[in-house]
Amino acid sequence: MRKKQVRGWSIVLSLFVLTWAFSIYAVPPNSRAATAYKVPTANPIFQRGSTVSGSYVDVQTSNNNRMRIRESLVGGVRYVDTLWQSWQPFTEASREKLLGIRVVLEGYQSNTGDSWHIQFYDFDSGSWNSTWYPLGSLPTTPDGTLQLTVGNPALARRFVSPSGEFRLRLADNNTVQGGRDGVRTDLYIDLLQVQFIYDPLPPVSALVSPSDMEYTNASSYLIRGNSSDPTPDPSGVQRVDVSTDGGATWHEASPTSPGNWSSWSYQWQIPGEGTYLIRSRAIDLAQNQETPGAGVRLVVDWTPPQVASVTPPPGASNVPVEAVIRATFSDAHGIRLSSVNDSTFTLSDEESRPVPGSVTYDPATMTATFHPDGDLLYGHTYTVTITTGVTDMAGNPILLPFTWSFRTADILSLSLVGTFHRDGSPGGGAVSFGSVSPEGSPYVIGGGTPPYAARLNVLSTTGWNLYLQAQSDLVDESQNPPITIPVHRLHWRVSGDSGWTPFTLGQAAVFDPVPGRTPQPGGRNVDLQLMLQLEWEDPPGSYSTTVKCILMVQP
């Protein structure tokens, strides 16, 4: 029986591929308020009583050098009434800064029968003040100390002249109250001192809110701060003023509670947009006024930001699948960085599924960029959404969500994945039936995956047709003249189909109806099986032909 050999038919691919290009104020250090100690500069004048020994020099320091004063007997009553008129002048500060006066008497007395009182001269009225301030009694053995304080600043200031003059009267209880005193008392003064407590230092204030270069979109703003008057001997904060125009005009703030200026506030009705310089100053009860610090800037912005431009532009097509998405904003002061994120800047596919990716923002250009985690799909429509969660530095959101869509480039790609010979070995781009004979005809290569005769991969984002076309009959070129087998003896079918289709020298559609776009990524594999039919009259030989596979867009 004759054996015929038909060897090697090869597949040549013709690819039709579509590609498209696409202050706080600085609070000064806690400075000490001033305290001046005054001592007499001349001996007293005695209305009643006398000096036994010593002088005013002996009462200027506590050194056990004493001035001895004795009561005088007048009408059976013993008195001491001295006028100390010459004192070191009050020059450390003006009397308006005076907070109080403290008198200190140190020494002892010869018996316990007398107590001592102080009276001050009122320079505003030009007469002695009617109040006697009790000091008490000194011990009879050295040394004791008595003191009293005038803590009313307004009254204390009346006891000092504008030029700093000061007078006081030291008297015993008989002078003040009258009555009999049968025992003469000597007063031994080791120290007679007057302490003038005054406040020449201004208080301090500090802004708590706003902070420097804070942004707000409010129409009313509560300016807050705190204040204090440095210790010791502070007069206390009397008022805090606030300026919203850098110091041109001032407005009185309100304390936390009446008299308590440890914190304060001012409710400001903002007149318009702009950058405002906020400053504060505190005034104490001694009328010391703080020199305002540099202040802080508050930026008032009522204008919402806008999306100025986007990439890809709305409605764009043929966008590269590796593209990133950008949106550039316009705003006078910039976009708040934290508001631009993967919740406010999103990308979704045409089935409304979110596309995973990350978002970055460049403050210098006010540009947000969405970076997909991988390439987009070919031939898909994508929608970008920027929500009203995007705000400017003052907190103004964009007025409405901003959305736009674009379409990535279409693709039409055909590739040969692999071929197999009749024995199941890889074909290396060609298919060989090997040695065959008519009695075994027809001969089929394929029938599963694998083996199959040829596997093609189609990647398409649009409707497509796949055509097969033999370039010639089966020809054995080694013989002279060449011999042929009609090409219609060679058949094909898609794996899994039941019918066979003979090859022709014209184009034959593989699919009917034509499928739509293929899944991405990866595309769709098309597995072809081949069958060769022989007749007894076919001469033996090595026959081959070339089959062209054509992928075309569906018309």
Protein Blocks (a to p, Z undefined) as FASTA:
>chain_A
ZZdddehiaddddddddddddddddddddddddddddddfbdcddfbdcdfbdcfklmmp
cehpacddddddeehiacdddddfbdcddfkbcfklpgbdcdddedddfbfkbccddddd
dfknopacfbdcdfbjcdfbdcdddddddfbfklmmmmpcfkopacdddddfklmngpad
fbdcddddfbdcddddddfbdcddddfbdcehiacfbfbdcdddddddddehiebjabdc
ddfehomaccddddfbehiakbccdddddfbgcddddddddddfkopacdddebpadddd
fbdcddfbdcddehiahiafkbccddddddfkbpafklpcfklmccddfkopacdddddd
dfklopacdddfbdcdehiacdddddfkbccfkopacfbdcddddddddddddddfbdcd
fkopaehhpacebjadfklpccdeejiacddfbdcddddfbdcddddddfbdcddfkbcc
dddddfklpccddehiabdcdddfbdcdfbdcdddddddehiaaddddddddddfklccd
dddddddddddddZZ
